[in-house]
């Protein structure tokens, strides 16, 4: 297996190491907010979050649907703090309307992944499910190991080389 094939395999499995994702949102007043949310991901790399309507990040998503997400290696597992493995995506958030077929399907996926707590959340009318649709991303595996993920093909990494952000397949 080539180095790129190894990185590709690592990229495909990396989100599976996590139950929550760090989310970055921006308010209508352009104030940034970092938070997190448990998630499920589909085969197309869409990320679904089930969040309270009372939270800052949910209010921000209503004001500005552009969201950045980050999966980052646990500090305790990292060999070098300056080069933690990480995957980020630039996304656009779309609300999944309650009690639709899509909403019910996603609630079932959350329940399979997170268990009984989802039954409680399902009964709370302020909880919302958002679909975060990635447009592009970046997977970093260490120094000199940065890979671009294009919205044209979110399933393939392309190495970023040189100072000019040139990409190589």
C-alpha positions as CSV (number, residue, x, y, z in Angstrom):
1,X,0.0,0.0,0.0
2,X,1.4,3.4,-0.9
3,X,1.7,6.3,1.6
4,X,-1.3,8.1,0.0
5,X,-3.4,4.9,0.2
6,X,-2.5,4.6,3.9
7,X,-3.5,8.2,4.5
8,X,-6.7,7.6,2.6
9,X,-7.6,4.6,4.8
10,X,-6.7,6.6,7.9
11,X,-8.9,9.5,6.8
12,X,-11.9,7.2,6.2
13,X,-11.7,5.7,9.7
14,X,-10.7,8.8,11.6
15,X,-14.2,10.2,12.4
16,X,-15.2,6.8,13.7
17,X,-12.9,7.4,16.7
18,X,-15.2,10.2,17.9
19,X,-18.7,10.4,19.4
20,X,-18.7,14.2,19.4
21,X,-17.4,16.9,17.1
22,X,-16.1,20.4,17.9
23,X,-18.3,23.0,16.1
24,X,-17.5,26.6,15.4
25,X,-20.3,29.1,14.7
26,X,-20.6,32.8,14.3
27,X,-23.4,35.0,15.7
28,X,-25.3,37.7,13.7
29,X,-23.0,40.2,15.4
30,X,-19.9,38.3,14.1
31,X,-19.0,36.9,17.5
32,X,-17.4,33.4,17.2
33,X,-18.4,30.5,19.4
34,X,-16.7,27.2,19.8
35,X,-18.7,24.3,21.3
36,X,-19.2,20.6,20.6
37,X,-22.1,18.2,19.9
38,X,-22.6,14.5,19.6
39,X,-22.9,13.5,16.0
40,X,-23.7,10.9,13.4
41,X,-22.2,10.9,9.9
42,X,-23.6,9.4,6.8
43,X,-21.7,7.8,3.8
44,X,-21.6,11.2,2.0
45,X,-19.7,12.7,5.0
46,X,-22.8,14.8,6.0
47,X,-22.6,15.4,9.8
48,X,-25.8,15.5,11.8
49,X,-26.0,17.1,15.2
50,X,-28.8,17.0,17.7
51,X,-28.7,20.2,19.8
52,X,-30.8,22.4,22.1
53,X,-32.4,25.4,20.6
54,X,-31.4,27.3,23.8
55,X,-27.7,26.9,23.1
56,X,-25.5,29.6,21.7
57,X,-24.3,27.5,18.8
58,X,-27.9,26.7,17.7
59,X,-28.9,30.4,17.8
60,X,-25.7,31.2,15.8
61,X,-26.6,28.5,13.1
62,X,-30.0,30.2,12.6
63,X,-28.2,33.5,12.2
64,X,-25.4,32.2,10.0
65,X,-25.5,28.6,8.6
66,X,-21.8,28.5,7.9
67,X,-20.2,26.1,10.4
68,X,-16.7,24.7,10.8
69,X,-16.3,21.3,12.4
70,X,-13.1,19.8,13.9
71,X,-12.2,16.2,14.9
72,X,-8.9,16.3,16.8
73,X,-6.8,13.6,18.3
74,X,-6.8,13.3,22.0
75,X,-3.8,15.1,23.6
76,X,-3.0,12.0,25.7
77,X,-2.7,9.9,22.5
78,X,-0.6,12.4,20.6
79,X,3.1,11.8,20.2
80,X,3.7,15.5,19.6
81,X,1.3,18.3,20.8
82,X,2.2,20.5,17.9
83,X,1.2,17.9,15.3
84,X,-2.0,16.3,16.5
85,X,-4.0,14.5,13.9
86,X,-7.1,16.5,12.9
87,X,-9.8,16.7,10.4
88,X,-11.8,19.8,9.7
89,X,-14.7,20.6,7.3
90,X,-16.3,23.8,6.2
91,X,-20.1,23.1,6.3
92,X,-23.4,24.7,5.6
93,X,-26.1,23.8,8.2
94,X,-29.7,22.8,7.2
95,X,-32.4,22.2,9.8
96,X,-34.2,18.9,9.5
97,X,-37.8,19.6,10.3
98,X,-39.3,17.7,13.3
99,X,-41.5,14.6,12.7
100,X,-40.5,14.3,9.0
101,X,-39.3,11.0,7.6
102,X,-35.8,12.3,7.5
103,X,-36.0,13.5,11.2
104,X,-37.4,10.2,12.4
105,X,-34.6,8.4,10.5
106,X,-31.9,10.5,12.1
107,X,-33.4,10.2,15.6
108,X,-33.3,6.4,15.1
109,X,-29.6,6.7,14.1
110,X,-28.9,8.8,17.2
111,X,-30.7,6.3,19.4
112,X,-28.7,3.4,18.0
113,X,-25.5,5.3,18.6
114,X,-26.2,7.0,22.0
115,X,-28.9,4.9,23.6
116,X,-31.8,5.8,25.9
117,X,-30.9,9.5,26.4
118,X,-32.2,10.1,22.9
119,X,-35.8,9.1,24.0
120,X,-35.6,11.9,26.6
121,X,-34.2,14.4,24.0
122,X,-36.9,13.4,21.5
123,X,-39.6,14.6,23.9
124,X,-37.9,18.0,24.4
125,X,-39.4,20.4,21.8
126,X,-36.4,22.7,21.9
127,X,-34.0,20.1,20.5
128,X,-33.1,20.3,16.8
129,X,-31.3,18.2,14.3
130,X,-29.1,20.0,11.8
131,X,-27.5,18.4,8.8
132,X,-24.0,19.9,8.3
133,X,-23.1,19.6,4.6
134,X,-19.3,19.8,4.0
135,X,-18.0,21.9,1.1
136,X,-14.4,21.1,1.7
137,X,-12.0,20.0,4.3
138,X,-8.4,19.4,5.5
139,X,-6.9,16.3,7.1
140,X,-3.6,16.8,8.9
141,X,-1.6,13.8,10.1
142,X,1.6,15.6,11.2
143,X,4.3,18.0,10.1
144,X,4.3,18.1,6.2
145,X,1.2,15.8,6.2
146,X,-1.7,18.1,5.2
147,X,-4.3,16.8,2.8
148,X,-7.1,18.7,1.1
149,X,-10.6,17.3,0.8
150,X,-12.6,18.8,-2.1
151,X,-16.4,19.2,-2.1
152,X,-16.2,17.5,-5.5
153,X,-15.1,14.3,-3.9
154,X,-15.3,14.3,-0.1
155,X,-14.1,10.7,-0.1
156,X,-10.6,11.4,-1.4
157,X,-7.7,13.2,0.1
158,X,-5.2,15.2,-2.0
159,X,-1.8,16.1,-0.5
160,X,-1.0,19.7,-0.2
161,X,2.6,20.4,-1.1
162,X,4.9,23.5,-1.0
163,X,4.3,27.0,0.1
164,X,1.9,27.8,-2.7
165,X,-0.8,25.4,-1.5
166,X,-0.3,23.3,-4.6
167,X,-2.2,20.0,-4.5
168,X,-0.9,16.7,-5.8
169,X,-2.9,13.5,-6.3
